[in-house]
Amino acid sequence: RTLIHNPKKRWWLQALRKTISLPISIEPVRGACIETKTFDLSHTGAFIPINNWDQFVHPIRTGDIVSIKLNLGPLNRIGCTAEIIRQNSAMGHYPTGIGLRFLNLPRGQHRLLNRYIQQIPLSHTV
């Protein structure tokens, strides 16, 4: 019963994350665009290290919606909106940063992202 009422406890259904550093642009609703890199990536979202919170003109919070553009190589780029689902302090091998969940990712870009993630070796699995 607990698992039915608490989907977050179904750890085996979570997307496989792979450690990879890719260029990403984050554009909050208010403030300037931030150019940074991912820490890890899955087909549902990404974790972004944030070394300097002052780079955001307006504070960002869990639940905020941002626009993102993620470069998967010289000719492949995906863009969508994303929700900030968590803000973490450094813990273990994870740096301080934010977790993003992709929203409204077009089907073709979702397939492109899945293919890209499948090509990353399993040694990069988080």
OpenMM code with the backbone's topology and positions (N, CA, C; nanometers):
from openmm import Vec3, app, unit

residues = "ARG THR LEU ILE HIS ASN PRO LYS LYS ARG TRP TRP LEU GLN ALA LEU ARG LYS THR ILE SER LEU PRO ILE SER ILE GLU PRO VAL ARG GLY ALA CYS ILE GLU THR LYS THR PHE ASP LEU SER HIS THR GLY ALA PHE ILE PRO ILE ASN ASN TRP ASP GLN PHE VAL HIS PRO ILE ARG THR GLY ASP ILE VAL SER ILE LYS LEU ASN LEU GLY PRO LEU ASN ARG ILE GLY CYS THR ALA GLU ILE ILE ARG GLN ASN SER ALA MET GLY HIS TYR PRO THR GLY ILE GLY LEU ARG PHE LEU ASN LEU PRO ARG GLY GLN HIS ARG LEU LEU ASN ARG TYR ILE GLN GLN ILE PRO LEU SER HIS THR VAL".split()
positions = [
    Vec3(0.0808, -0.1202, 0.0000),
    Vec3(0.0000, 0.0000, 0.0000),
    Vec3(0.0852, 0.1267, 0.0000),
    Vec3(0.1898, 0.1225, 0.0787),
    Vec3(0.2787, 0.2390, 0.0883),
    Vec3(0.3336, 0.2754, -0.0494),
    Vec3(0.3722, 0.1757, -0.1267),
    Vec3(0.4288, 0.2003, -0.2594),
    Vec3(0.3246, 0.2567, -0.3556),
    Vec3(0.2017, 0.2157, -0.3418),
    Vec3(0.0959, 0.2675, -0.4285),
    Vec3(0.0712, 0.4149, -0.4007),
    Vec3(0.0730, 0.4518, -0.2743),
    Vec3(0.0438, 0.5900, -0.2357),
    Vec3(0.1660, 0.6814, -0.2376),
    Vec3(0.2855, 0.6252, -0.2505),
    Vec3(0.4097, 0.7044, -0.2507),
    Vec3(0.4980, 0.6643, -0.3683),
    Vec3(0.4685, 0.7156, -0.4888),
    Vec3(0.5470, 0.6769, -0.6068),
    Vec3(0.6961, 0.7032, -0.5928),
    Vec3(0.7357, 0.8014, -0.5113),
    Vec3(0.8784, 0.8329, -0.4960),
    Vec3(0.9547, 0.7187, -0.4290),
    Vec3(0.8849, 0.6301, -0.3597),
    Vec3(0.9506, 0.5170, -0.2948),
    Vec3(0.9750, 0.4006, -0.3902),
    Vec3(0.9262, 0.4113, -0.5125),
    Vec3(0.9475, 0.3060, -0.6131),
    Vec3(1.0806, 0.3303, -0.6842),
    Vec3(1.1906, 0.3106, -0.6103),
    Vec3(1.3236, 0.3422, -0.6590),
    Vec3(1.3576, 0.2683, -0.7879),
    Vec3(1.3040, 0.1499, -0.8078),
    Vec3(1.3374, 0.0697, -0.9265),
    Vec3(1.2762, 0.1266, -1.0546),
    Vec3(1.1838, 0.2222, -1.0424),
    Vec3(1.1235, 0.2835, -1.1610),
    Vec3(1.1913, 0.4145, -1.1996),
    Vec3(1.2898, 0.4567, -1.1237),
    Vec3(1.3577, 0.5823, -1.1541),
    Vec3(1.4460, 0.5667, -1.2779),
    Vec3(1.4583, 0.6764, -1.3522),
    Vec3(1.5378, 0.6754, -1.4751),
    Vec3(1.6861, 0.6567, -1.4427),
    Vec3(1.7536, 0.5789, -1.5244),
    Vec3(1.8968, 0.5563, -1.5113),
    Vec3(1.9704, 0.6855, -1.5443),
    Vec3(2.0542, 0.7310, -1.4516),
    Vec3(2.1306, 0.8535, -1.4731),
    Vec3(2.2749, 0.8179, -1.5050),
    Vec3(2.3312, 0.8923, -1.5986),
    Vec3(2.4706, 0.8713, -1.6354),
    Vec3(2.5464, 1.0025, -1.6199),
    Vec3(2.6648, 0.9926, -1.5602),
    Vec3(2.7479, 1.1100, -1.5366),
    Vec3(2.8055, 1.1571, -1.6692),
    Vec3(2.7775, 1.2807, -1.7030),
    Vec3(2.8311, 1.3397, -1.8258),
    Vec3(2.8238, 1.4916, -1.8163),
    Vec3(2.9255, 1.5574, -1.8667),
    Vec3(2.9317, 1.7030, -1.8671),
    Vec3(2.9006, 1.7534, -2.0080),
    Vec3(2.7827, 1.8142, -2.0220),
    Vec3(2.7398, 1.8685, -2.1510),
    Vec3(2.7012, 2.0154, -2.1342),
    Vec3(2.7270, 2.0983, -2.2345),
    Vec3(2.6847, 2.2387, -2.2252),
    Vec3(2.5322, 2.2494, -2.2183),
    Vec3(2.4851, 2.3333, -2.1269),
    Vec3(2.3417, 2.3572, -2.1122),
    Vec3(2.3191, 2.5052, -2.0830),
    Vec3(2.2151, 2.5602, -2.1433),
    Vec3(2.1727, 2.6982, -2.1161),
    Vec3(2.0453, 2.6916, -2.0341),
    Vec3(2.0431, 2.7660, -1.9246),
    Vec3(1.9252, 2.7716, -1.8384),
    Vec3(1.8757, 2.9148, -1.8380),
    Vec3(1.7501, 2.9313, -1.8767),
    Vec3(1.6922, 3.0654, -1.8807),
    Vec3(1.5706, 3.0710, -1.7880),
    Vec3(1.5899, 3.1320, -1.6682),
    Vec3(1.4763, 3.1465, -1.5771),
    Vec3(1.3738, 3.2448, -1.6340),
    Vec3(1.2539, 3.2419, -1.5786),
    Vec3(1.1500, 3.3351, -1.6228),
    Vec3(1.1965, 3.4782, -1.6001),
    Vec3(1.2617, 3.5007, -1.4856),
    Vec3(1.3176, 3.6326, -1.4564),
    Vec3(1.4688, 3.6197, -1.4475),
    Vec3(1.5385, 3.7096, -1.5115),
    Vec3(1.6835, 3.7082, -1.5039),
    Vec3(1.7476, 3.6641, -1.6344),
    Vec3(1.8798, 3.6657, -1.6325),
    Vec3(1.9578, 3.6370, -1.7526),
    Vec3(1.9802, 3.4870, -1.7701),
    Vec3(2.0124, 3.4493, -1.8918),
    Vec3(2.0443, 3.3120, -1.9277),
    Vec3(2.1787, 3.2731, -1.8655),
    Vec3(2.1856, 3.1521, -1.8115),
    Vec3(2.3080, 3.1006, -1.7497),
    Vec3(2.3634, 2.9890, -1.8377),
    Vec3(2.4895, 2.9992, -1.8724),
    Vec3(2.5576, 2.8951, -1.9496),
    Vec3(2.6394, 2.8121, -1.8518),
    Vec3(2.6134, 2.6823, -1.8474),
    Vec3(2.6835, 2.5955, -1.7540),
    Vec3(2.6958, 2.4562, -1.8150),
    Vec3(2.7230, 2.3550, -1.7335),
    Vec3(2.7362, 2.2170, -1.7809),
    Vec3(2.6578, 2.1244, -1.6883),
    Vec3(2.6163, 2.0111, -1.7429),
    Vec3(2.5452, 1.9119, -1.6628),
    Vec3(2.6449, 1.8337, -1.5775),
    Vec3(2.5940, 1.7719, -1.4715),
    Vec3(2.6725, 1.6770, -1.3925),
    Vec3(2.6305, 1.5352, -1.4287),
    Vec3(2.4987, 1.5152, -1.4391),
    Vec3(2.4480, 1.3875, -1.4867),
    Vec3(2.3229, 1.4119, -1.5696),
    Vec3(2.2805, 1.3057, -1.6400),
    Vec3(2.1725, 1.3188, -1.7364),
    Vec3(2.0929, 1.1890, -1.7417),
    Vec3(1.9620, 1.2015, -1.7562),
    Vec3(1.8751, 1.0858, -1.7808),
    Vec3(1.7737, 1.1283, -1.8862),
    Vec3(1.6863, 1.0369, -1.9274),
    Vec3(1.5858, 1.0754, -2.0264),
    Vec3(1.4754, 1.1611, -1.9649),
    Vec3(1.4748, 1.1747, -1.8316),
    Vec3(1.3719, 1.2561, -1.7663),
    Vec3(1.4242, 1.3879, -1.7115),
    Vec3(1.5561, 1.4045, -1.7010),
    Vec3(1.6080, 1.5288, -1.6445),
    Vec3(1.7589, 1.5305, -1.6334),
    Vec3(1.8082, 1.6278, -1.5571),
    Vec3(1.9528, 1.6454, -1.5417),
    Vec3(1.9820, 1.7089, -1.4066),
    Vec3(2.1052, 1.6900, -1.3591),
    Vec3(2.1528, 1.7597, -1.2401),
    Vec3(2.2573, 1.8602, -1.2852),
    Vec3(2.2426, 1.9838, -1.2378),
    Vec3(2.3302, 2.0929, -1.2795),
    Vec3(2.4072, 2.1455, -1.1584),
    Vec3(2.5410, 2.1379, -1.1594),
    Vec3(2.6170, 2.1952, -1.0483),
    Vec3(2.6071, 2.3476, -1.0509),
    Vec3(2.5891, 2.4067, -0.9357),
    Vec3(2.5847, 2.5529, -0.9238),
    Vec3(2.6930, 2.5925, -0.8247),
    Vec3(2.7999, 2.6530, -0.8743),
    Vec3(2.9104, 2.6949, -0.7884),
    Vec3(2.8869, 2.8338, -0.7305),
    Vec3(2.8114, 2.9153, -0.8031),
    Vec3(2.7933, 3.0544, -0.7635),
    Vec3(2.6462, 3.0921, -0.7783),
    Vec3(2.5719, 3.0918, -0.6683),
    Vec3(2.4292, 3.1250, -0.6729),
    Vec3(2.4080, 3.2703, -0.7122),
    Vec3(2.5120, 3.3539, -0.7001),
    Vec3(2.4994, 3.4956, -0.7356),
    Vec3(2.4823, 3.5176, -0.8849),
    Vec3(2.5102, 3.4145, -0.9670),
    Vec3(2.4929, 3.4303, -1.1112),
    Vec3(2.3455, 3.4428, -1.1493),
    Vec3(2.2553, 3.4044, -1.0585),
    Vec3(2.1125, 3.4212, -1.0813),
    Vec3(2.0698, 3.5557, -1.0240),
    Vec3(2.0224, 3.6452, -1.1100),
    Vec3(1.9816, 3.7783, -1.0672),
    Vec3(1.8674, 3.7689, -0.9662),
    Vec3(1.7724, 3.6799, -0.9926),
    Vec3(1.6608, 3.6545, -0.9015),
    Vec3(1.6778, 3.5141, -0.8464),
    Vec3(1.6477, 3.4939, -0.7187),
    Vec3(1.6644, 3.3597, -0.6621),
    Vec3(1.5783, 3.2570, -0.7355),
    Vec3(1.6327, 3.1384, -0.7526),
    Vec3(1.5546, 3.0289, -0.8114),
    Vec3(1.5127, 2.9369, -0.6980),
    Vec3(1.3965, 2.8763, -0.7144),
    Vec3(1.3406, 2.7921, -0.6091),
    Vec3(1.2889, 2.6613, -0.6687),
    Vec3(1.2754, 2.5636, -0.5814),
    Vec3(1.2120, 2.4385, -0.6211),
    Vec3(1.0711, 2.4697, -0.6697),
    Vec3(1.0340, 2.4123, -0.7836),
    Vec3(0.9031, 2.4369, -0.8436),
    Vec3(0.9061, 2.5398, -0.9550),
    Vec3(1.0135, 2.6186, -0.9641),
    Vec3(1.0255, 2.7166, -1.0735),
    Vec3(1.0389, 2.6450, -1.2070),
    Vec3(0.9860, 2.7079, -1.3111),
    Vec3(0.9971, 2.6564, -1.4473),
    Vec3(1.1010, 2.7399, -1.5211),
    Vec3(1.1918, 2.6728, -1.5914),
    Vec3(1.2964, 2.7395, -1.6685),
    Vec3(1.2955, 2.6842, -1.8100),
    Vec3(1.3526, 2.7586, -1.9031),
    Vec3(1.3746, 2.7086, -2.0393),
    Vec3(1.5177, 2.6582, -2.0458),
    Vec3(1.5373, 2.5465, -2.1139),
    Vec3(1.6727, 2.4939, -2.1268),
    Vec3(1.7036, 2.4616, -2.2723),
    Vec3(1.8315, 2.4665, -2.3038),
    Vec3(1.8841, 2.4204, -2.4322),
    Vec3(2.0060, 2.3364, -2.3987),
    Vec3(2.0037, 2.2114, -2.4417),
    Vec3(2.1089, 2.1158, -2.4091),
    Vec3(2.1772, 2.0715, -2.5372),
    Vec3(2.3096, 2.0871, -2.5423),
    Vec3(2.3874, 2.0462, -2.6593),
    Vec3(2.4320, 1.9013, -2.6439),
    Vec3(2.3896, 1.8163, -2.7378),
    Vec3(2.4296, 1.6764, -2.7380),
    Vec3(2.5396, 1.6505, -2.8398),
    Vec3(2.5997, 1.7535, -2.8881),
    Vec3(2.7038, 1.7432, -2.9898),
    Vec3(2.6931, 1.8611, -3.0829),
    Vec3(2.7813, 1.8687, -3.1812),
    Vec3(2.7827, 1.9860, -3.2688),
    Vec3(2.6547, 2.0046, -3.3507),
    Vec3(2.5850, 1.8974, -3.3826),
    Vec3(2.4663, 1.9096, -3.4674),
    Vec3(2.3365, 1.8748, -3.3952),
    Vec3(2.3437, 1.8343, -3.2699),
    Vec3(2.2239, 1.7919, -3.1981),
    Vec3(2.2017, 1.8783, -3.0743),
    Vec3(2.0872, 1.9416, -3.0719),
    Vec3(2.0520, 2.0274, -2.9599),
    Vec3(1.9052, 2.0054, -2.9274),
    Vec3(1.8756, 1.9927, -2.7995),
    Vec3(1.7361, 1.9820, -2.7601),
    Vec3(1.6995, 2.1038, -2.6760),
    Vec3(1.5742, 2.1408, -2.6825),
    Vec3(1.5255, 2.2531, -2.6047),
    Vec3(1.3867, 2.2237, -2.5524),
    Vec3(1.3615, 2.2626, -2.4288),
    Vec3(1.2295, 2.2427, -2.3696),
    Vec3(1.2210, 2.3254, -2.2423),
    Vec3(1.1096, 2.3138, -2.1740),
    Vec3(1.0995, 2.3718, -2.0413),
    Vec3(1.1359, 2.2626, -1.9413),
    Vec3(1.1747, 2.3052, -1.8239),
    Vec3(1.2108, 2.2111, -1.7184),
    Vec3(1.1677, 2.2692, -1.5841),
    Vec3(1.1364, 2.1797, -1.4928),
    Vec3(1.0988, 2.2208, -1.3573),
    Vec3(1.2162, 2.1937, -1.2644),
    Vec3(1.2462, 2.2881, -1.1773),
    Vec3(1.3483, 2.2662, -1.0755),
    Vec3(1.2830, 2.1817, -0.9669),
    Vec3(1.3273, 2.0582, -0.9538),
    Vec3(1.2627, 1.9676, -0.8592),
    Vec3(1.3389, 1.9541, -0.7283),
    Vec3(1.4634, 1.9995, -0.7252),
    Vec3(1.5361, 1.9990, -0.5985),
    Vec3(1.6574, 2.0907, -0.6055),
    Vec3(1.6982, 2.1368, -0.4892),
    Vec3(1.8217, 2.2119, -0.4719),
    Vec3(1.8997, 2.1386, -0.3643),
    Vec3(2.0219, 2.0981, -0.3970),
    Vec3(2.1006, 2.0171, -0.3043),
    Vec3(2.2300, 2.0861, -0.2675),
    Vec3(2.2727, 2.0632, -0.1440),
    Vec3(2.4088, 2.0965, -0.1035),
    Vec3(2.4959, 1.9785, -0.1426),
    Vec3(2.6264, 2.0007, -0.1473),
    Vec3(2.7187, 1.8930, -0.1835),
    Vec3(2.7018, 1.7751, -0.0877),
    Vec3(2.6937, 1.6535, -0.1461),
    Vec3(2.6788, 1.5320, -0.0657),
    Vec3(2.7404, 1.4158, -0.1423),
    Vec3(2.8313, 1.3454, -0.0781),
    Vec3(2.8989, 1.2353, -0.1459),
    Vec3(2.9779, 1.2881, -0.2637),
    Vec3(2.9594, 1.2275, -0.3814),
    Vec3(3.0305, 1.2762, -0.5001),
    Vec3(2.9502, 1.3825, -0.5754),
    Vec3(2.8276, 1.4130, -0.5261),
    Vec3(2.7448, 1.5143, -0.5914),
    Vec3(2.7828, 1.6539, -0.5433),
    Vec3(2.7983, 1.7490, -0.6362),
    Vec3(2.8267, 1.8875, -0.5965),
    Vec3(2.6975, 1.9601, -0.5565),
    Vec3(2.7107, 2.0813, -0.5086),
    Vec3(2.5949, 2.1678, -0.4839),
    Vec3(2.5305, 2.1974, -0.6186),
    Vec3(2.3978, 2.1938, -0.6262),
    Vec3(2.3339, 2.2227, -0.7544),
    Vec3(2.1838, 2.2032, -0.7513),
    Vec3(2.1273, 2.1935, -0.8719),
    Vec3(1.9823, 2.1802, -0.8875),
    Vec3(1.9498, 2.0590, -0.9752),
    Vec3(1.8378, 1.9976, -0.9439),
    Vec3(1.7858, 1.8879, -1.0258),
    Vec3(1.6740, 1.9403, -1.1136),
    Vec3(1.6793, 1.9077, -1.2418),
    Vec3(1.5780, 1.9512, -1.3386),
    Vec3(1.5007, 1.8312, -1.3902),
    Vec3(1.3697, 1.8477, -1.4075),
    Vec3(1.2862, 1.7470, -1.4743),
    Vec3(1.2371, 1.8096, -1.6042),
    Vec3(1.2650, 1.7432, -1.7154),
    Vec3(1.2240, 1.7947, -1.8462),
    Vec3(1.0724, 1.7893, -1.8590),
    Vec3(1.0157, 1.8950, -1.9148),
    Vec3(0.8717, 1.9029, -1.9396),
    Vec3(0.8488, 1.9265, -2.0881),
    Vec3(0.7466, 1.8685, -2.1437),
    Vec3(0.7058, 1.8951, -2.2822),
    Vec3(0.8183, 1.8763, -2.3827),
    Vec3(0.9008, 1.7749, -2.3621),
    Vec3(1.0086, 1.7465, -2.4576),
    Vec3(0.9454, 1.6837, -2.5814),
    Vec3(0.9599, 1.7473, -2.6976),
    Vec3(0.9002, 1.6910, -2.8199),
    Vec3(0.9482, 1.5476, -2.8447),
    Vec3(0.8609, 1.4670, -2.9024),
    Vec3(0.8876, 1.3240, -2.9233),
    Vec3(1.0196, 1.2993, -2.9965),
    Vec3(1.0457, 1.3724, -3.1034),
    Vec3(1.1700, 1.3529, -3.1787),
    Vec3(1.2927, 1.3839, -3.0944),
    Vec3(1.2852, 1.4885, -3.0142),
    Vec3(1.3980, 1.5236, -2.9279),
    Vec3(1.4124, 1.4226, -2.8143),
    Vec3(1.3000, 1.3673, -2.7680),
    Vec3(1.3061, 1.2648, -2.6638),
    Vec3(1.3774, 1.1400, -2.7164),
    Vec3(1.3477, 1.1003, -2.8397),
    Vec3(1.4165, 0.9862, -2.9008),
    Vec3(1.5662, 1.0149, -2.9168),
    Vec3(1.5986, 1.1361, -2.9613),
    Vec3(1.7378, 1.1761, -2.9769),
    Vec3(1.8115, 1.1679, -2.8426),
    Vec3(1.7493, 1.2168, -2.7377),
    Vec3(1.8087, 1.2130, -2.6040),
    Vec3(1.8275, 1.0682, -2.5575),
    Vec3(1.7274, 0.9843, -2.5764),
    Vec3(1.7389, 0.8427, -2.5370),
    Vec3(1.8536, 0.7735, -2.6094),
    Vec3(1.8649, 0.7966, -2.7398),
    Vec3(1.9749, 0.7355, -2.8163),
    Vec3(2.1101, 0.7834, -2.7658),
    Vec3(2.1184, 0.9135, -2.7362),
    Vec3(2.2439, 0.9699, -2.6870),
    Vec3(2.2824, 0.9062, -2.5530),
    Vec3(2.1863, 0.8944, -2.4616),
    Vec3(2.2129, 0.8385, -2.3288),
    Vec3(2.2533, 0.6918, -2.3398),
    Vec3(2.1916, 0.6170, -2.4295),
    Vec3(2.2258, 0.4757, -2.4461),
    Vec3(2.3695, 0.4566, -2.4938),
    Vec3(2.4251, 0.5565, -2.5620),
    Vec3(2.5625, 0.5466, -2.6119),
    Vec3(2.6665, 0.5738, -2.5035),
    Vec3(2.6252, 0.6337, -2.3921),
    Vec3(2.7187, 0.6616, -2.2831),
    Vec3(2.7483, 0.5288, -2.2128),
    Vec3(2.8761, 0.4953, -2.1917),
    Vec3(2.9097, 0.3668, -2.1299),
    Vec3(2.8494, 0.3521, -1.9900),
    Vec3(2.8183, 0.2270, -1.9522),
    Vec3(2.7604, 0.1999, -1.8209),
    Vec3(2.8528, 0.2396, -1.7062),
    Vec3(2.9819, 0.2539, -1.7331),
    Vec3(3.0759, 0.2953, -1.6274),
    Vec3(3.0435, 0.4358, -1.5788),
    Vec3(2.9609, 0.5093, -1.6547),
    Vec3(2.9214, 0.6451, -1.6170),
    Vec3(2.7873, 0.6477, -1.5453),
    Vec3(2.7388, 0.5317, -1.5027),
    Vec3(2.6089, 0.5242, -1.4370),
    Vec3(2.6178, 0.5763, -1.2944),
    Vec3(2.5169, 0.6535, -1.2553),
    Vec3(2.5107, 0.7074, -1.1187),
    Vec3(2.4225, 0.6175, -1.0364),
] * unit.nanometer
topology = app.Topology()
chain = topology.addChain("A")
for resn in residues:
    res = topology.addResidue(resn, chain)
    for name in ("N", "CA", "C"):
        topology.addAtom(name, app.Element.getBySymbol(name[0]), res)
